[in-house]
């Protein structure tokens, strides 16, 4: 094989860093001799790789400018982040169409939805370096779970991805069956989302679900991590009037029950200390498929 052909093949196998100001003599008599004894293309490629590694290892560090070194470090960090992102996505418990729930795909039909979206996005941009955890509460269908999933996807896509997990509290039984010591596993993450937390700590919750979430809350309260974003249909406190009486309708039913109706007082005090609460309201997006006209909700906004 001619010297020119060997050099071309070498450059094809690995980008010789001559652009960094180094004068690299790849083709030498010794290298040519080894290439001449190679009988297969695979052997020649392996020899080229070994020669390139040998040359680079002997290149003086001073040949790299500070800009070149910064570029190399940036690319190395980006590659590391990409590997972590791929790993974190595989273990975050998001499935199927959940990945479509982004901040960009969230439709705001009420000012409260827009405010809540900004709050959650701000929280996700800082997590895990936030002072308090976030509880997003409001009626069914206003976008709580969508925003929670969007926060997770946003955190995964950051330049430095955050190791996080999305826990549907209504699916805790299935998750516990699929993974032994689930809670211990979850506590190793930097950031947890507990969706529909009332289904694990409410009055109708199973004891094992209550205990699983309580273990998470207890751990976070005592150590400060992982950070939490929770969603719920209920606030922490039951709505009261100025005299402190619980607000009820004409039939004696609570207008806005809170978690204090279902959990022990010490548990409630912990939650109140740990969480910043944000209310979200708006039209029930889940009802849209039953409406005869898709513009129905919009027609009522101006009235």
C-alpha positions as CSV (number, residue, x, y, z in Angstrom):
1,X,0.0,0.0,0.0
2,X,1.4,3.4,-0.9
3,X,2.3,5.9,1.8
4,X,-0.4,8.4,0.6
5,X,-3.1,5.7,0.9
6,X,-1.9,4.7,4.4
7,X,-2.0,8.3,5.6
8,X,-5.5,8.8,4.1
9,X,-6.8,5.7,5.9
10,X,-5.2,6.9,9.1
11,X,-6.9,10.2,8.9
12,X,-10.2,8.5,8.2
13,X,-9.9,6.4,11.3
14,X,-9.2,9.2,13.7
15,X,-9.1,13.0,13.4
16,X,-5.4,13.9,13.8
17,X,-5.4,17.0,16.0
18,X,-3.1,19.1,13.7
19,X,-5.6,21.9,14.1
20,X,-4.3,22.4,17.7
21,X,-0.9,23.5,16.4
22,X,0.8,20.2,16.7
23,X,3.1,18.8,14.0
24,X,2.3,15.1,14.1
25,X,4.3,12.6,12.1
26,X,1.9,9.7,11.7
27,X,3.7,7.8,8.9
28,X,7.0,6.5,10.1
29,X,9.2,3.6,8.9
30,X,8.2,1.5,11.9
31,X,4.5,2.2,11.3
32,X,4.8,1.4,7.6
33,X,6.5,-1.9,8.4
34,X,3.7,-2.9,10.8
35,X,1.1,-1.8,8.2
36,X,2.8,-3.9,5.5
37,X,2.5,-7.0,7.7
38,X,-1.2,-6.6,8.3
39,X,-3.3,-9.0,6.2
40,X,-6.8,-7.7,6.7
41,X,-8.6,-4.3,6.7
42,X,-9.5,-4.8,10.4
43,X,-5.9,-5.2,11.4
44,X,-4.9,-2.1,9.5
45,X,-7.6,-0.1,11.2
46,X,-6.5,-1.3,14.6
47,X,-2.9,-0.4,13.8
48,X,-4.1,3.1,12.8
49,X,-6.0,3.6,16.0
50,X,-3.0,2.4,18.1
51,X,-0.7,4.8,16.2
52,X,-3.0,7.8,16.7
53,X,-3.3,7.1,20.4
54,X,0.5,6.7,20.7
55,X,1.1,10.0,18.9
56,X,-1.5,11.9,20.9
57,X,-0.2,10.6,24.2
58,X,3.3,12.0,23.3
59,X,2.0,15.4,22.2
60,X,3.0,18.2,24.5
61,X,0.1,19.7,26.5
62,X,1.3,23.2,25.6
63,X,0.3,22.7,22.0
64,X,-3.3,23.1,23.1
65,X,-4.5,26.7,23.5
66,X,-6.8,27.6,26.4
67,X,-9.6,27.9,23.9
68,X,-8.9,24.5,22.5
69,X,-8.8,23.0,26.1
70,X,-12.1,24.7,27.0
71,X,-13.7,23.3,23.8
72,X,-12.5,19.8,24.7
73,X,-13.8,20.1,28.2
74,X,-17.1,21.4,27.0
75,X,-17.6,18.6,24.6
76,X,-16.6,16.1,27.3
77,X,-19.1,17.6,29.7
78,X,-21.9,17.5,27.0
79,X,-21.1,13.8,26.3
80,X,-21.3,13.0,30.0
81,X,-24.6,14.9,30.3
82,X,-26.0,13.0,27.3
83,X,-25.1,9.6,28.9
84,X,-26.6,10.6,32.2
85,X,-29.7,12.0,30.5
86,X,-30.3,8.7,28.7
87,X,-29.8,6.8,31.9
88,X,-32.1,9.0,34.0
89,X,-34.9,8.9,31.4
90,X,-34.8,5.1,31.5
91,X,-35.4,5.0,35.2
92,X,-37.7,8.0,35.8
93,X,-41.0,6.0,35.6
94,X,-42.5,8.2,32.8
95,X,-44.3,6.0,30.3
96,X,-45.9,6.3,26.8
97,X,-47.8,9.5,26.1
98,X,-46.6,11.0,29.4
99,X,-43.6,12.3,27.5
100,X,-45.9,14.6,25.5
101,X,-46.7,16.6,28.6
102,X,-44.3,19.6,28.2
103,X,-44.6,23.2,29.2
104,X,-45.0,24.1,25.5
105,X,-48.0,21.7,25.1
106,X,-49.8,23.0,28.2
107,X,-52.9,25.0,27.2
108,X,-53.8,27.8,29.6
109,X,-57.5,28.7,29.6
110,X,-57.5,30.5,32.9
111,X,-55.2,33.1,34.5
112,X,-54.6,30.7,37.5
113,X,-53.3,28.1,35.0
114,X,-50.8,30.6,33.6
115,X,-49.6,31.6,37.1
116,X,-49.3,27.9,38.1
117,X,-47.4,27.1,35.0
118,X,-44.8,29.9,35.6
119,X,-44.5,28.7,39.3
120,X,-43.8,25.1,38.3
121,X,-41.4,26.1,35.5
122,X,-39.5,28.3,37.9
123,X,-39.3,25.5,40.4
124,X,-38.1,23.0,37.8
125,X,-35.4,25.4,36.6
126,X,-33.9,25.6,40.1
127,X,-34.4,22.0,41.4
128,X,-32.7,20.4,43.3
129,X,-31.4,23.8,44.6
130,X,-34.7,25.1,46.0
131,X,-35.5,26.2,49.5
132,X,-38.9,24.4,49.8
133,X,-40.9,21.7,48.1
134,X,-43.9,22.5,46.0
135,X,-47.5,21.4,46.4
136,X,-49.8,22.1,43.4
137,X,-53.5,21.7,44.3
138,X,-56.8,22.2,42.6
139,X,-59.8,20.5,41.1
140,X,-59.7,17.6,38.7
141,X,-58.7,18.2,35.1
142,X,-57.1,21.7,35.4
143,X,-53.6,20.4,34.5
144,X,-51.8,19.5,37.7
145,X,-50.4,16.2,36.4
146,X,-49.5,17.7,33.1
147,X,-47.4,20.4,34.8
148,X,-45.8,17.9,37.1
149,X,-44.8,15.7,34.1
150,X,-43.6,18.8,32.3
151,X,-41.4,19.8,35.3
152,X,-39.8,16.3,35.2
153,X,-39.1,16.5,31.4
154,X,-37.7,20.0,31.8
155,X,-35.4,18.8,34.6
156,X,-34.1,15.9,32.5
157,X,-33.4,18.2,29.5
158,X,-31.4,20.7,31.5
159,X,-27.7,21.0,30.5
160,X,-27.0,19.1,33.8
161,X,-29.8,16.6,34.0
162,X,-31.5,16.0,37.3
163,X,-32.1,12.4,38.5
164,X,-35.8,12.3,39.1
165,X,-38.8,10.0,39.3
166,X,-42.5,10.4,38.7
167,X,-44.6,8.5,41.1
168,X,-48.3,8.1,40.5
169,X,-49.6,7.5,44.0
170,X,-52.7,5.7,42.5
171,X,-50.2,3.2,41.1
172,X,-48.1,2.6,44.2
173,X,-49.3,-0.9,44.6
174,X,-48.2,-1.9,41.1
175,X,-44.8,-0.1,41.6
176,X,-44.2,-1.8,44.9
177,X,-44.9,-5.2,43.3
178,X,-42.6,-4.5,40.4
179,X,-39.6,-3.3,42.6
180,X,-38.7,-4.5,46.0
181,X,-37.7,-1.8,48.5
182,X,-39.3,0.8,46.2
183,X,-39.1,3.6,48.8
184,X,-35.4,3.0,49.5
185,X,-34.8,3.1,45.7
186,X,-36.8,6.4,45.3
187,X,-34.9,8.1,48.1
188,X,-31.7,7.8,46.0
189,X,-33.1,10.3,43.5
190,X,-32.5,14.1,43.6
191,X,-36.1,15.0,42.9
192,X,-39.4,13.2,43.3
193,X,-42.8,14.0,41.9
194,X,-45.7,12.6,43.9
195,X,-48.8,12.8,41.7
196,X,-52.2,12.7,43.3
197,X,-50.7,12.5,46.8
198,X,-54.2,12.5,48.4
199,X,-54.6,9.0,47.1
200,X,-51.8,7.8,49.4
201,X,-52.5,9.9,52.5
202,X,-56.3,10.6,52.2
203,X,-58.9,8.9,54.3
204,X,-59.5,6.1,51.8
205,X,-55.8,5.3,51.3
206,X,-54.6,1.9,52.1
207,X,-52.3,1.6,55.2
208,X,-49.3,0.4,53.1
209,X,-49.7,3.4,50.7
210,X,-49.9,5.8,53.7
211,X,-46.8,4.2,55.3
212,X,-44.8,4.4,52.0
213,X,-45.4,8.1,51.4
214,X,-45.0,8.8,55.2
215,X,-41.5,7.2,55.0
216,X,-40.6,9.5,52.1
217,X,-42.0,12.6,53.9
218,X,-40.1,11.7,57.1
219,X,-36.9,11.1,55.2
220,X,-37.1,14.4,53.3
221,X,-38.1,16.4,56.4
222,X,-35.1,15.1,58.4
223,X,-32.5,15.3,55.6
224,X,-33.7,18.0,53.2
225,X,-33.6,15.8,50.1
226,X,-34.7,14.6,47.7
227,X,-36.8,17.6,46.7
228,X,-40.5,17.0,46.2
229,X,-43.2,18.3,43.8
230,X,-46.6,17.0,44.8
231,X,-50.1,17.4,43.3
232,X,-53.4,17.1,45.1
233,X,-57.1,17.8,44.8
234,X,-57.0,19.3,48.2
235,X,-55.0,22.0,50.1
236,X,-53.3,21.2,53.3
237,X,-55.8,23.2,55.4
238,X,-59.6,23.2,55.3
239,X,-61.1,26.5,54.2
240,X,-62.3,28.6,57.1
241,X,-64.0,31.9,57.7
242,X,-62.5,34.9,59.5
243,X,-63.6,33.4,62.9
244,X,-61.7,30.2,62.1
245,X,-64.9,28.1,61.4
246,X,-64.8,25.6,58.6
247,X,-66.7,26.8,55.6
248,X,-69.7,24.6,54.8
249,X,-72.6,24.6,52.3
250,X,-76.3,24.6,53.1
251,X,-76.2,20.8,53.6
252,X,-73.4,21.0,56.1
253,X,-70.8,19.7,53.6
254,X,-67.3,21.2,53.7
255,X,-66.8,23.7,50.8
256,X,-63.1,23.1,50.6
257,X,-61.8,20.2,52.7
258,X,-58.1,20.0,53.3
259,X,-55.7,17.2,54.2
260,X,-56.2,18.1,57.8
261,X,-59.4,16.1,57.6
262,X,-57.5,12.9,56.9
263,X,-54.0,13.0,58.3
264,X,-52.7,13.2,61.8
265,X,-51.8,16.7,63.1
266,X,-48.0,16.0,63.4
267,X,-48.0,14.8,59.8
268,X,-50.0,17.8,58.7
269,X,-47.6,20.2,60.4
270,X,-44.7,18.5,58.7
271,X,-46.3,19.0,55.3
272,X,-47.1,22.6,56.1
273,X,-43.5,23.3,57.0
274,X,-42.1,21.5,54.0
275,X,-44.3,22.7,51.1
276,X,-45.0,25.9,49.4
277,X,-48.6,25.6,48.1
278,X,-49.8,26.9,44.8
279,X,-53.5,26.8,43.8
280,X,-54.5,26.1,40.2
281,X,-58.0,26.5,38.7
282,X,-59.6,26.6,35.3
283,X,-62.0,24.6,33.1
284,X,-61.9,20.9,33.3
285,X,-59.8,19.9,30.2
286,X,-60.9,16.3,30.5
287,X,-64.5,17.2,29.6
288,X,-63.6,18.7,26.3
289,X,-64.1,15.5,24.4
290,X,-67.7,15.5,25.5
291,X,-68.5,19.0,24.3
292,X,-70.3,19.4,21.0
293,X,-68.4,22.5,20.0
294,X,-64.6,22.8,20.6
295,X,-64.9,26.6,21.1
296,X,-67.4,26.1,24.0
297,X,-65.1,27.1,26.7
298,X,-63.7,30.0,24.8
299,X,-67.2,31.4,24.2
300,X,-67.8,31.6,27.9
301,X,-64.6,33.4,28.8
302,X,-65.7,36.8,27.8
303,X,-69.0,36.7,29.7
